[in-house]
């Protein structure tokens, strides 16, 4: 007995498409004993019309019909959305017909007969076809639930990123306001550096929100946006420098992107402040290269150079941040002593 008949108390409706009325009557009698209710169609057009009305749970399709074959009808059945399973019945011993039916979408095939064994075999094939159809429906429903839950989670995550970006933007604005009300240059510089660090983090969350990304950020796009903002905020008559980004398209996990953004922001800020003499224009290059799963990030300038062993300028917080951020990437920030200006290189595993 099929599951649907057990659940509803009604026999499972089967459509039998065959031009042999006597065999259809015999089929109805024998399958009725096995828990099925047989509906009969003498040709393909009638069968397709009955299928379109709904309620048919499986089809037994004969191969030889008066004006056509089952292979002519089968593709039209399988083209129906959520079509019922089809058991292909043929009296021919030609296995190529069975193979063609299976390739065209039949769930199974049986060799026609009139013995009790044939009806037992057909009933078993129908049960198996119905079970596979139930499994496909259950799987599709489960996948739809998963898709809806994923979409909901992504929507919530996008909203979280949006709110974080807005909150960090507000914090940055407050710091900028505080800086404008302070006359101490050391305090002003410290507040501006803090604002840039906050912007580096907020930019990641803005990108996650606007691109609807989950878990990863495209580094080249993120750095392009970050460096454009950084250059606009720092460039003036005293420091008329340009920042040039050269980057391969690389996707990186969000936490690593935030860390990388802070490192690049610190290095570019240092180059803006210390690489060139006041009023002398200079170029600051940021280069991102990927080789397999290894990412190399270089920040360089053609300025006066930098000795990493010399005492830190300012508070030294920037150096501490750089070392801490590099350590979190399980990397080391290395300076190229042979470069005419300053060249800082960071190599780490992208995965």
TORNUKE-702023 format. One line per 4 residues: number of its first residue (from 0); for each residue x, y, z of N, C-alpha, C. Coordinates in Angstrom, 2 decimals. Example, Ala and Ser with C-alpha at 12.3 -4.5 7.8 and 13.67 -1.06 7.14 Angstrom:
0) 13.19/-5.69/7.80/12.30/-4.50/7.80/13.20/-3.30/7.80  12.85/-2.25/7.08/13.67/-1.06/7.14/12.90/0.03/7.87
***
This chain:
0) 0.85/-1.20/0.00/0.00/0.00/0.00/0.88/1.23/0.00  0.55/2.21/-0.82/1.37/3.42/-0.90/1.14/4.30/0.30  2.12/5.22/0.56/2.05/6.11/1.71/0.87/7.04/1.62  0.58/7.54/0.39/-0.52/8.50/0.24/-1.86/7.86/0.56
4) -2.03/6.58/0.19/-3.29/5.92/0.50/-3.40/5.69/1.99  -2.24/5.42/2.67/-2.26/5.21/4.11/-2.56/6.49/4.84  -2.09/7.67/4.33/-2.29/8.94/4.99/-3.72/9.44/4.82  -4.32/9.24/3.65/-5.63/9.84/3.36/-6.77/8.85/3.41
8) -6.48/7.55/3.43/-7.53/6.54/3.40/-8.03/6.27/2.00  -7.45/6.92/1.00/-7.86/6.71/-0.39/-6.75/6.02/-1.15  -7.15/5.27/-2.18/-6.17/4.57/-3.01/-5.37/5.58/-3.83  -4.14/5.24/-4.15/-3.27/6.09/-4.95/-3.72/6.08/-6.39
12) -3.93/7.25/-6.96/-4.43/7.35/-8.33/-3.29/7.18/-9.32  -3.47/6.20/-10.22/-2.48/5.89/-11.24/-3.12/6.12/-12.61  -2.41/6.76/-13.51/-2.89/6.92/-14.87/-2.22/5.87/-15.76  -3.03/5.11/-16.45/-2.52/4.09/-17.37/-2.84/4.53/-18.78
16) -1.80/4.76/-19.59/-1.98/5.20/-20.98/-1.66/4.02/-21.90  -2.72/3.47/-22.53/-2.57/2.29/-23.40/-3.83/2.22/-24.27  -3.67/1.78/-25.51/-4.85/1.68/-26.40/-5.57/0.35/-26.27  -5.11/-0.53/-25.37/-5.71/-1.86/-25.18/-6.70/-1.78/-24.01
20) -7.98/-1.69/-24.32/-8.98/-1.53/-23.26/-9.08/-2.77/-22.38  -9.00/-3.95/-22.97/-9.10/-5.17/-22.17/-7.96/-5.25/-21.15  -6.76/-4.91/-21.58/-5.62/-4.94/-20.66/-5.80/-3.85/-19.59  -6.40/-2.73/-19.98/-6.64/-1.66/-19.00/-7.59/-2.13/-17.92
24) -8.64/-2.87/-18.31/-9.59/-3.40/-17.33/-8.91/-4.41/-16.41  -8.09/-5.26/-17.00/-7.34/-6.25/-16.20/-6.37/-5.54/-15.26  -5.73/-4.50/-15.75/-4.80/-3.71/-14.94/-5.52/-3.06/-13.77  -6.72/-2.50/-14.05/-7.49/-1.83/-12.99/-7.86/-2.81/-11.89
28) -8.25/-4.01/-12.29/-8.65/-5.02/-11.30/-7.47/-5.45/-10.44  -6.33/-5.75/-11.08/-5.18/-6.28/-10.34/-4.48/-5.21/-9.50  -4.34/-4.00/-10.04/-3.70/-2.95/-9.25/-4.62/-2.45/-8.13  -5.96/-2.57/-8.36/-6.90/-2.20/-7.31/-6.71/-3.06/-6.08
32) -6.39/-4.34/-6.28/-6.14/-5.24/-5.14/-4.87/-4.84/-4.38  -4.01/-4.09/-5.04/-2.71/-3.72/-4.45/-2.67/-2.27/-3.96  -3.88/-1.67/-3.84/-3.96/-0.35/-3.23/-3.92/0.82/-4.19  -4.13/0.57/-5.47/-4.07/1.65/-6.46/-5.44/1.83/-7.12
36) -5.75/3.03/-7.49/-6.95/3.33/-8.26/-6.50/3.72/-9.66  -6.90/2.94/-10.65/-6.40/3.14/-12.01/-7.36/4.01/-12.82  -6.78/5.06/-13.44/-7.49/5.87/-14.42/-6.91/5.50/-15.79  -7.79/5.38/-16.79/-7.32/4.89/-18.10/-7.47/5.96/-19.17
40) -6.42/6.07/-20.00/-6.46/6.94/-21.18/-6.00/6.12/-22.37  -6.78/6.17/-23.47/-6.48/5.32/-24.62/-5.45/5.95/-25.56  -5.11/7.22/-25.34/-4.12/7.86/-26.21/-3.39/8.95/-25.43  -2.32/9.47/-26.05/-1.49/10.44/-25.36/-2.19/11.74/-25.05
44) -2.98/12.25/-25.99/-3.66/13.53/-25.78/-4.61/13.47/-24.60  -5.37/12.35/-24.51/-6.29/12.20/-23.39/-5.52/12.10/-22.07  -4.43/11.33/-22.09/-3.62/11.17/-20.89/-3.02/12.49/-20.41  -2.51/13.28/-21.34/-1.93/14.57/-20.97/-2.98/15.51/-20.41
48) -4.19/15.46/-20.96/-5.28/16.30/-20.45/-5.65/15.89/-19.03  -5.67/14.59/-18.75/-5.98/14.11/-17.40/-4.88/14.51/-16.42  -3.63/14.44/-16.88/-2.53/14.87/-16.01/-2.63/16.34/-15.67  -3.03/17.14/-16.65/-3.14/18.59/-16.44/-4.21/18.92/-15.40
52) -5.22/18.05/-15.25/-6.27/18.29/-14.26/-5.76/18.08/-12.84  -4.65/17.32/-12.69/-4.06/17.10/-11.37/-4.61/15.87/-10.68  -3.99/15.52/-9.56/-4.45/14.40/-8.75/-3.83/13.07/-9.11  -3.14/12.98/-10.23/-2.49/11.73/-10.64/-1.13/11.64/-9.95
56) -0.87/10.52/-9.29/0.37/10.40/-8.51/1.45/9.59/-9.23  1.08/8.82/-10.23/2.07/8.08/-11.00/1.44/7.69/-12.34  2.31/7.40/-13.31/1.85/7.05/-14.67/2.47/5.75/-15.10  1.66/4.89/-15.68/2.16/3.71/-16.39/1.93/4.00/-17.87
60) 2.99/4.05/-18.64/2.92/4.46/-20.03/3.33/3.31/-20.94  2.40/2.91/-21.82/2.70/1.83/-22.76/3.52/2.37/-23.93  4.31/1.48/-24.52/5.17/1.91/-25.63/4.39/1.99/-26.95  3.72/0.89/-27.32/3.04/0.84/-28.62/1.60/1.33/-28.50
64) 1.31/2.47/-29.10/-0.03/3.02/-29.17/-0.45/3.09/-30.64  -1.69/3.44/-30.91/-2.20/3.40/-32.29/-1.47/4.37/-33.21  -1.42/5.63/-32.81/-0.87/6.64/-33.71/0.49/7.17/-33.26  1.04/6.63/-32.18/2.28/7.15/-31.63/2.90/6.10/-30.72
68) 4.04/6.44/-30.14/4.65/5.56/-29.14/4.76/6.33/-27.83  5.00/5.59/-26.79/5.18/6.22/-25.49/6.34/7.20/-25.46  7.34/6.94/-26.31/8.49/7.85/-26.35/8.12/9.21/-26.92  7.00/9.27/-27.68/6.51/10.57/-28.16/5.84/11.36/-27.04
72) 5.24/10.65/-26.11/4.47/11.29/-25.04/5.33/11.60/-23.82  6.30/10.73/-23.55/7.10/10.82/-22.32/7.74/12.20/-22.13  8.40/12.78/-23.14/9.01/14.10/-22.93/8.01/15.18/-22.54  6.77/15.05/-23.03/5.74/16.03/-22.69/5.27/15.87/-21.25
76) 5.35/14.65/-20.74/5.01/14.43/-19.33/6.12/14.97/-18.44  7.36/14.62/-18.76/8.48/15.05/-17.91/8.72/16.55/-17.99  8.16/17.22/-19.01/8.29/18.67/-19.11/7.34/19.39/-18.15  6.35/18.66/-17.62/5.41/19.27/-16.68/6.11/19.55/-15.36
80) 5.81/20.68/-14.73/6.42/20.97/-13.43/5.95/19.97/-12.38  6.91/19.47/-11.60/6.62/18.50/-10.55/5.81/17.32/-11.09  6.27/16.79/-12.22/5.53/15.71/-12.88/5.58/14.43/-12.05  4.54/13.57/-12.17/4.53/12.31/-11.42/5.55/11.33/-12.02
84) 5.97/10.34/-11.23/6.89/9.33/-11.77/6.21/8.52/-12.87  7.03/8.12/-13.85/6.51/7.38/-15.00/7.17/6.01/-15.05  6.34/4.96/-15.10/6.82/3.59/-15.30/6.53/3.24/-16.76  7.55/2.92/-17.49/7.40/2.65/-18.93/7.16/1.16/-19.13
88) 6.05/0.82/-19.82/5.68/-0.58/-20.05/5.84/-0.90/-21.53  6.56/-1.96/-21.82/6.77/-2.36/-23.21/6.73/-3.88/-23.33  6.08/-4.33/-24.38/6.06/-5.76/-24.65/7.25/-6.20/-25.47  8.05/-5.26/-25.91/9.21/-5.57/-26.75/10.39/-5.99/-25.90
92) 11.13/-6.97/-26.41/12.35/-7.39/-25.72/13.55/-6.56/-26.10  13.33/-5.53/-26.92/14.42/-4.66/-27.37/14.81/-3.74/-26.21  15.98/-3.99/-25.66/16.42/-3.20/-24.49/16.68/-1.74/-24.85  16.90/-1.45/-26.13/17.17/-0.06/-26.52/15.96/0.82/-26.24
96) 14.74/0.24/-26.30/13.53/1.01/-26.01/13.51/1.41/-24.54  13.84/0.44/-23.68/13.88/0.71/-22.24/14.93/1.77/-21.92  16.10/1.65/-22.54/17.18/2.61/-22.32/16.74/4.01/-22.76  16.08/4.09/-23.93/15.60/5.38/-24.43/14.57/5.99/-23.49
100) 13.71/5.14/-22.93/12.69/5.64/-21.99/13.34/6.19/-20.73  14.33/5.48/-20.20/15.02/5.94/-18.99/15.75/7.25/-19.25  16.38/7.35/-20.42/17.07/8.59/-20.77/16.11/9.76/-20.92  14.88/9.44/-21.36/13.88/10.49/-21.56/13.19/10.90/-20.27
104) 13.51/10.23/-19.16/12.97/10.65/-17.87/12.08/9.67/-17.15  11.88/8.45/-17.72/11.09/7.44/-17.02/11.80/7.01/-15.74  11.05/6.74/-14.70/11.65/6.30/-13.43/12.06/4.84/-13.49  11.31/4.05/-14.26/11.60/2.61/-14.33/10.87/2.06/-15.56
108) 11.12/0.81/-15.86/10.40/0.18/-16.95/10.09/-1.26/-16.56  9.04/-1.81/-17.19/8.67/-3.21/-16.97/8.30/-3.82/-18.32  8.50/-5.12/-18.45/8.08/-5.86/-19.64/6.65/-6.32/-19.43  5.76/-5.99/-20.36/4.33/-6.25/-20.19/4.01/-7.75/-20.13
112) 2.96/-8.03/-19.39/2.46/-9.39/-19.29/1.07/-9.38/-18.68  0.53/-10.55/-18.42/-0.79/-10.64/-17.80/-0.77/-11.56/-16.58  0.38/-12.04/-16.20/0.48/-12.95/-15.06/0.47/-12.16/-13.75  0.14/-12.83/-12.64/0.20/-12.15/-11.33/1.58/-11.59/-11.03
116) 2.62/-12.31/-11.49/3.98/-11.81/-11.25/4.20/-10.44/-11.90  3.62/-10.26/-13.08/3.78/-8.98/-13.76/3.15/-7.86/-12.95  1.97/-8.07/-12.42/1.30/-7.03/-11.65/2.02/-6.77/-10.32  2.59/-7.82/-9.73/3.41/-7.62/-8.52/4.63/-6.77/-8.84
120) 5.27/-7.08/-9.98/6.46/-6.33/-10.39/6.09/-4.87/-10.69  4.96/-4.68/-11.37/4.53/-3.32/-11.70/4.19/-2.54/-10.42  3.52/-3.19/-9.48/3.18/-2.53/-8.22/4.44/-2.12/-7.46  5.43/-3.02/-7.48/6.69/-2.70/-6.80/7.39/-1.52/-7.47
124) 7.36/-1.50/-8.81/7.99/-0.40/-9.54/7.26/0.92/-9.24  5.93/0.86/-9.14/5.17/2.05/-8.81/5.49/2.56/-7.41  5.57/1.65/-6.46/5.90/2.04/-5.08/7.27/2.70/-5.02  8.23/2.10/-5.72/9.57/2.68/-5.72/9.58/4.05/-6.39
128) 8.85/4.16/-7.49/8.77/5.46/-8.17/8.12/6.52/-7.30  7.04/6.14/-6.60/6.37/7.06/-5.69/7.28/7.47/-4.53  8.05/6.51/-4.03/8.98/6.81/-2.93/10.06/7.78/-3.39  10.59/7.56/-4.59/11.60/8.50/-5.12/11.00/9.88/-5.32
132) 9.75/9.92/-5.80/9.10/11.22/-6.00/8.90/11.93/-4.67  8.51/11.18/-3.64/8.36/11.79/-2.31/9.70/12.32/-1.82  10.75/11.54/-2.06/12.09/11.98/-1.63/12.50/13.27/-2.36  12.23/13.33/-3.66/12.57/14.55/-4.41/11.79/15.75/-3.89
136) 10.50/15.54/-3.60/9.69/16.65/-3.07/10.20/17.09/-1.71  10.48/16.11/-0.84/10.98/16.45/0.51/12.31/17.17/0.43  13.18/16.70/-0.48/14.48/17.34/-0.66/14.31/18.77/-1.16  13.43/18.95/-2.14/13.20/20.30/-2.68/12.62/21.23/-1.61
140) 11.71/20.70/-0.78/11.14/21.52/0.29/12.20/21.89/1.32  13.05/20.91/1.65/14.12/21.18/2.62/15.10/22.21/2.07  15.43/22.09/0.79/16.34/23.05/0.18/15.72/24.44/0.13  14.42/24.51/-0.09/13.74/25.80/-0.10/13.75/26.44/1.28
144) 13.53/25.61/2.31/13.59/26.13/3.69/14.99/26.64/4.00  16.00/25.86/3.59/17.39/26.28/3.82/17.68/27.59/3.08  17.19/27.69/1.84/17.42/28.91/1.06/16.78/30.11/1.73  15.54/29.94/2.21/14.85/31.04/2.87/15.57/31.45/4.15
148) 16.03/30.44/4.92/16.75/30.75/6.15/18.08/31.44/5.85  18.76/30.98/4.78/20.03/31.61/4.39/19.80/33.06/3.96  18.75/33.28/3.15/18.45/34.64/2.70/18.12/35.54/3.89  17.38/34.97/4.85/17.03/35.75/6.05/18.27/36.09/6.85
152) 19.17/35.10/7.00/20.41/35.33/7.75/21.27/36.38/7.05  21.34/36.29/5.71/22.14/37.27/4.96/21.55/38.66/5.08  20.21/38.75/5.10/19.56/40.05/5.26/19.88/40.64/6.63  19.80/39.77/7.68/20.12/40.24/9.02/21.59/40.66/9.12
156) 22.47/39.87/8.49/23.89/40.20/8.53/24.17/41.51/7.81  23.50/41.72/6.67/23.66/42.98/5.95/23.21/44.15/6.80  22.10/43.95/7.53/21.61/45.02/8.39/22.58/45.29/9.54  23.17/44.21/10.08/24.17/44.38/11.14/25.37/45.17/10.63
160) 25.86/44.78/9.43/27.00/45.50/8.85/26.64/46.97/8.59  25.42/47.20/8.14/24.98/48.57/7.90/25.01/49.38/9.19  24.49/48.79/10.26/24.44/49.52/11.53/25.84/49.73/12.11  26.68/48.72/11.96/28.06/48.88/12.45/28.76/50.00/11.69
164) 28.61/49.99/10.36/29.24/51.04/9.54/28.72/52.42/9.94  27.41/52.53/10.15/26.83/53.82/10.55/27.34/54.24/11.92  27.42/53.28/12.86/27.89/53.60/14.21/29.35/54.04/14.19  30.17/53.32/13.42/31.58/53.71/13.32/31.72/55.06/12.62
168) 30.85/55.30/11.63/30.87/56.61/10.97/30.53/57.72/11.94  29.58/57.47/12.85/29.22/58.45/13.86/30.38/58.70/14.82  31.04/57.61/15.23/32.21/57.75/16.11/33.29/58.59/15.42  33.53/58.30/14.12/34.52/59.06/13.37/34.16/60.53/13.30
172) 32.87/60.82/13.11/32.43/62.21/13.05/32.63/62.91/14.39  32.37/62.21/15.49/32.58/62.79/16.81/34.06/63.10/17.05  34.90/62.17/16.60/36.35/62.40/16.76/36.79/63.58/15.91  36.26/63.68/14.69/36.60/64.81/13.83/36.14/66.12/14.48
176) 34.98/66.12/15.11/34.49/67.32/15.80/35.39/67.68/16.97  35.79/66.65/17.72/36.68/66.88/18.85/38.02/67.44/18.37  38.51/66.93/17.24/39.78/67.41/16.70/39.69/68.88/16.31  38.55/69.29/15.76/38.40/70.69/15.33/38.34/71.65/16.51
180) 38.05/71.13/17.69/37.94/71.98/18.87/39.20/71.94/19.73  40.25/71.29/19.22/41.50/71.15/19.98/42.60/71.95/19.30  43.39/72.63/20.10/44.50/73.42/19.55/45.84/72.71/19.66  45.91/71.68/20.47/47.16/70.93/20.65/47.40/70.07/19.41
184) 48.50/70.34/18.68/48.76/69.64/17.43/48.98/68.15/17.65  49.65/67.80/18.75/49.87/66.37/19.04/48.53/65.66/19.23  47.62/66.31/19.95/46.30/65.72/20.17/45.52/65.65/18.85  45.65/66.70/18.03/44.96/66.71/16.74/45.44/65.55/15.88
188) 46.77/65.36/15.80/47.32/64.26/15.00/46.85/62.91/15.52  46.84/62.74/16.84/46.41/61.47/17.43/44.94/61.20/17.12  44.11/62.24/17.20/42.68/62.07/16.91/42.46/61.75/15.43  43.22/62.42/14.56/43.08/62.14/13.13/43.49/60.71/12.80
192) 44.57/60.23/13.42/45.00/58.85/13.19/43.95/57.87/13.69  43.36/58.17/14.83/42.29/57.31/15.36/41.10/57.29/14.41  40.76/58.45/13.88/39.65/58.52/12.93/39.94/57.68/11.69  41.16/57.70/11.20/41.52/56.91/10.02/41.42/55.41/10.31
196) 41.80/55.01/11.50/41.70/53.59/11.87/40.24/53.16/11.93  39.40/54.02/12.47/37.97/53.71/12.52/37.41/53.64/11.11  37.81/54.54/10.25/37.33/54.54/8.86/37.74/53.26/8.13  38.95/52.77/8.44/39.42/51.54/7.79/38.51/50.36/8.14
200) 38.03/50.32/9.37/37.14/49.24/9.80/35.73/49.47/9.25  35.26/50.72/9.32/33.91/51.02/8.84/33.78/50.74/7.35  34.86/50.98/6.60/34.82/50.76/5.15/34.56/49.30/4.81  35.09/48.38/5.61/34.84/46.95/5.40/33.36/46.65/5.55
204) 32.76/47.16/6.62/31.35/46.87/6.88/30.44/47.54/5.85  30.83/48.72/5.35/30.05/49.34/4.28/30.09/48.48/3.02  31.26/47.92/2.73/31.40/47.09/1.53/30.60/45.79/1.69  30.63/45.20/2.89/29.84/43.99/3.13/28.35/44.28/2.97
208) 27.94/45.46/3.41/26.52/45.82/3.32/26.10/46.10/1.88  26.87/46.94/1.19/26.46/47.35/-0.15/26.57/46.22/-1.17  27.54/45.32/-1.00/27.73/44.22/-1.96/27.01/42.95/-1.55  26.34/42.97/-0.39/25.63/41.78/0.10/26.57/40.58/0.20
212) 27.80/40.84/0.60/28.76/39.74/0.75/28.66/39.15/2.15  29.00/37.88/2.27/28.97/37.21/3.56/30.32/36.54/3.77  31.08/37.06/4.72/32.31/36.37/5.11/33.56/36.77/4.36  33.42/37.31/3.14/34.61/37.67/2.37/34.43/39.05/1.74
216) 35.57/39.69/1.46/35.59/41.00/0.82/36.60/40.96/-0.32  36.29/41.60/-1.43/37.25/41.69/-2.53/38.25/42.79/-2.20  39.51/42.38/-2.01/40.54/43.25/-1.46/40.80/44.45/-2.36  40.90/44.24/-3.67/41.25/45.35/-4.55/40.19/46.46/-4.51
220) 38.92/46.08/-4.48/37.86/47.08/-4.42/37.86/47.80/-3.07  38.05/47.02/-2.01/38.07/47.61/-0.67/39.22/48.59/-0.51  40.44/48.18/-0.90/41.60/49.06/-0.76/41.47/50.30/-1.65  40.90/50.14/-2.83/40.69/51.29/-3.70/39.82/52.34/-3.02
224) 38.72/51.88/-2.41/37.84/52.79/-1.69/38.53/53.40/-0.48  39.22/52.56/0.29/39.89/53.02/1.52/40.97/54.05/1.19  41.80/53.77/0.19/42.92/54.65/-0.13/42.43/55.96/-0.75  41.33/55.90/-1.48/40.74/57.14/-2.02/40.30/58.05/-0.88
228) 39.65/57.48/0.13/39.23/58.26/1.29/40.43/58.77/2.06  41.44/57.93/2.21/42.63/58.31/2.97/43.38/59.45/2.28  43.54/59.33/0.98/44.23/60.40/0.24/43.45/61.71/0.32  42.14/61.63/0.18/41.32/62.85/0.23/41.41/63.53/1.59
232) 41.52/62.74/2.66/41.55/63.34/4.00/42.93/63.89/4.37  44.00/63.36/3.77/45.35/63.76/4.16/46.03/64.70/3.18  45.59/64.71/1.95/46.27/65.51/0.94/45.96/67.01/1.12  47.00/67.81/1.17/46.85/69.26/1.27/48.08/69.92/0.67
236) 48.21/71.23/0.84/49.36/71.94/0.26/50.67/71.47/0.87  50.62/71.10/2.12/51.82/70.64/2.80/52.21/69.23/2.36  51.20/68.43/2.03/51.44/67.03/1.64/50.62/66.71/0.38  51.08/67.19/-0.78/50.33/66.99/-2.03/50.65/65.64/-2.69
240) 50.53/64.56/-1.93/50.98/63.25/-2.42/49.83/62.48/-3.08  50.20/61.49/-3.90/49.25/60.61/-4.57/49.45/59.19/-4.07  48.35/58.46/-3.96/48.40/57.04/-3.60/47.97/56.23/-4.82  48.81/55.29/-5.23/48.54/54.48/-6.41/48.41/53.02/-5.98
244) 47.29/52.41/-6.31/47.05/51.01/-5.96/47.22/50.13/-7.19  47.97/49.05/-7.02/48.09/48.01/-8.04/47.74/46.69/-7.37  46.62/46.10/-7.76/46.16/44.91/-7.03/45.49/43.91/-7.96  45.77/42.65/-7.73/45.02/41.59/-8.38/43.66/41.45/-7.68
248) 42.64/40.95/-8.38/41.35/40.70/-7.71/41.48/39.54/-6.74  41.38/39.83/-5.47/41.59/38.82/-4.43/40.44/38.90/-3.44  39.85/37.76/-3.10/38.85/37.68/-2.04/39.52/37.22/-0.76  39.16/37.87/0.34/39.80/37.57/1.62/38.75/37.59/2.71
252) 38.94/36.74/3.73/38.01/36.69/4.85/37.91/38.04/5.53  36.71/38.36/6.05/36.45/39.68/6.60/37.43/40.07/7.69  37.72/39.16/8.63/38.62/39.52/9.73/40.01/39.85/9.22  40.48/39.13/8.20/41.79/39.42/7.64/41.79/40.74/6.86
256) 40.67/41.04/6.20/40.59/42.30/5.46/40.66/43.49/6.42  39.97/43.38/7.55/40.02/44.47/8.54/41.45/44.69/9.02  42.12/43.59/9.34/43.51/43.68/9.79/44.39/44.28/8.71  44.23/43.79/7.48/45.02/44.30/6.37/44.74/45.78/6.14
260) 43.48/46.19/6.23/43.13/47.59/6.05/43.79/48.48/7.07  43.85/48.02/8.33/44.51/48.81/9.37/46.01/48.93/9.09  46.64/47.84/8.65/48.08/47.87/8.36/48.37/48.83/7.22  47.63/48.69/6.12/47.85/49.56/4.95/47.58/51.01/5.32
264) 46.51/51.24/6.09/46.18/52.60/6.50/47.31/53.22/7.31  47.89/52.45/8.23/49.01/52.95/9.05/50.22/53.27/8.19  50.56/52.37/7.28/51.75/52.56/6.46/51.59/53.75/5.51  50.42/53.88/4.90/50.19/55.00/3.99/50.17/56.32/4.77
268) 49.57/56.32/5.95/49.56/57.52/6.78/50.98/57.95/7.15  51.80/56.97/7.52/53.20/57.28/7.85/53.93/57.86/6.65  53.68/57.28/5.46/54.33/57.78/4.26/53.88/59.21/3.96  52.61/59.47/4.14/52.11/60.83/3.92/52.79/61.83/4.86
272) 52.98/61.42/6.10/53.48/62.34/7.11/55.00/62.51/7.06  55.72/61.42/6.75/57.17/61.46/6.97/58.03/61.22/5.72  57.48/60.69/4.64/58.34/60.27/3.52/58.93/61.45/2.76  58.16/62.51/2.57/58.61/63.60/1.70/58.66/64.91/2.48
276) 59.46/65.82/1.98/59.56/67.15/2.59/58.24/67.89/2.38  57.98/68.82/3.30/56.74/69.59/3.21/56.68/70.33/1.87  55.54/70.22/1.22/55.33/70.90/-0.04/55.84/70.16/-1.25  56.60/69.08/-1.06/57.14/68.31/-2.19/56.19/67.16/-2.52
280) 55.66/67.12/-3.72/54.73/66.02/-4.07/55.47/64.70/-4.18  54.81/63.65/-3.79/55.40/62.30/-3.88/54.34/61.26/-4.14  54.80/60.09/-4.51/53.88/58.99/-4.83/54.05/57.86/-3.82  52.94/57.34/-3.39/52.92/56.21/-2.46/52.24/55.06/-3.17
284) 52.93/53.95/-3.30/52.41/52.80/-4.04/51.99/51.68/-3.09  50.82/51.15/-3.34/50.32/49.97/-2.61/50.14/48.87/-3.63  50.83/47.75/-3.42/50.83/46.65/-4.40/50.35/45.37/-3.71  49.36/44.72/-4.30/48.83/43.46/-3.76/49.01/42.37/-4.81
288) 49.73/41.32/-4.44/50.00/40.22/-5.36/49.64/38.90/-4.67  49.09/37.98/-5.44/48.74/36.67/-4.90/49.44/35.58/-5.70  50.06/34.66/-5.00/50.68/33.49/-5.61/50.15/32.27/-4.89  49.26/31.55/-5.55/48.57/30.42/-4.93/47.78/30.95/-3.72
292) 48.05/30.45/-2.52/47.31/30.92/-1.35/48.11/31.92/-0.52  49.20/32.43/-1.08/50.05/33.40/-0.37/49.79/34.79/-0.93  49.57/35.74/-0.02/49.30/37.12/-0.41/50.48/38.00/0.02  50.96/38.80/-0.91/52.05/39.74/-0.62/51.51/41.16/-0.80
296) 51.66/41.96/0.25/51.21/43.36/0.22/52.42/44.24/0.46  52.66/45.18/-0.45/53.80/46.08/-0.36/53.32/47.52/-0.37  53.86/48.32/0.56/53.60/49.75/0.58/54.96/50.44/0.46  55.15/51.24/-0.57/56.47/51.84/-0.80/56.34/53.28/-1.27
300) 57.40/54.03/-1.03/57.48/55.41/-1.50/58.90/55.69/-1.96  59.12/56.85/-2.58/60.44/57.25/-3.05/61.01/58.38/-2.21  60.64/58.41/-0.96/61.03/59.51/-0.09/62.37/59.34/0.58  62.47/59.91/1.78/63.75/60.00/2.48/64.19/58.71/3.15
304) 63.33/57.70/3.17/63.69/56.42/3.76/63.32/56.34/5.23  63.38/55.10/5.74/62.97/54.86/7.12/63.83/53.75/7.73  64.33/54.01/8.91/65.10/53.02/9.65/64.22/52.43/10.73  63.81/51.15/10.59/62.90/50.58/11.60/63.51/50.47/12.99
308) 64.85/50.60/13.08/65.50/50.51/14.39/65.60/51.87/15.07  65.28/52.93/14.36/65.36/54.27/14.94/64.18/54.50/15.88  64.30/55.45/16.81/63.19/55.74/17.73/61.95/56.16/16.96  60.79/55.75/17.47/59.52/56.05/16.79/59.22/57.52/16.87
312) 58.67/58.05/15.79/58.21/59.42/15.77/56.80/59.47/16.34  56.49/60.50/17.05/55.17/60.60/17.65/55.06/59.70/18.88  53.86/59.14/19.09/53.60/58.33/20.29/54.13/56.91/20.17  54.41/56.45/18.97/54.85/55.07/18.77/53.71/54.08/18.73
316) 52.46/54.58/18.88/51.30/53.68/18.87/51.16/53.01/17.52  51.44/53.75/16.44/51.32/53.17/15.11/52.18/51.95/14.93  53.44/52.02/15.42/54.35/50.87/15.31/53.81/49.68/16.08  53.26/49.94/17.26/52.69/48.85/18.07/51.49/48.22/17.37
320) 50.67/49.07/16.74/49.51/48.55/16.02/49.96/47.70/14.84  50.96/48.19/14.10/51.46/47.43/12.96/51.97/46.05/13.37  52.75/46.01/14.42/53.31/44.72/14.89/52.20/43.78/15.37  51.23/44.34/16.08/50.14/43.51/16.60/49.28/42.97/15.46
324) 48.97/43.83/14.48/48.14/43.40/13.36/48.86/42.36/12.50  50.16/42.56/12.27/50.94/41.58/11.49/50.97/40.24/12.21  51.12/40.28/13.53/51.15/39.04/14.31/49.81/38.31/14.22  48.71/39.06/14.18/47.39/38.41/14.09/47.20/37.70/12.76
328) 47.95/38.15/11.72/47.92/37.47/10.42/48.98/36.37/10.35  49.67/36.14/11.46/50.77/35.16/11.51/51.83/35.52/10.46  52.13/36.82/10.41/53.10/37.33/9.44/54.03/38.31/10.15  55.03/38.75/9.44/55.97/39.73/9.95/56.11/40.85/8.93
332) 56.08/42.06/9.44/56.24/43.23/8.57/57.74/43.45/8.36  58.18/43.38/7.11/59.60/43.46/6.78/59.87/44.71/5.95  60.97/45.40/6.28/61.37/46.59/5.52/62.57/46.24/4.65  62.49/46.71/3.40/63.56/46.47/2.44/64.61/47.58/2.58
336) 65.74/47.24/3.17/66.80/48.22/3.39/67.48/48.67/2.13  67.31/47.94/1.01/67.96/48.29/-0.25/67.13/49.29/-1.06  65.89/49.49/-0.66/65.03/50.41/-1.42/65.44/51.85/-1.13  65.40/52.70/-2.16/65.86/54.08/-2.02/64.97/54.89/-1.07
340) 63.68/54.57/-1.02/62.79/55.23/-0.08/62.46/54.27/1.05  61.17/54.09/1.28/60.72/53.12/2.28/59.86/52.08/1.59  60.17/50.82/1.83/59.36/49.73/1.29/59.07/48.74/2.42  57.78/48.62/2.75/57.33/47.68/3.78/56.58/46.55/3.10
344) 56.92/45.33/3.49/56.31/44.15/2.84/55.69/43.24/3.89  54.51/42.76/3.56/53.77/41.85/4.44/53.37/40.64/3.62  53.75/39.45/4.05/53.42/38.20/3.35/52.66/37.30/4.32  51.50/36.82/3.90/50.72/35.96/4.78/49.84/35.03/3.93
348) 49.30/34.02/4.58/48.44/33.06/3.91/47.03/33.61/3.80  46.50/33.58/2.59/45.18/34.16/2.34/44.07/33.29/2.90  44.26/31.97/2.95/43.20/31.07/3.41/43.22/30.90/4.91
***
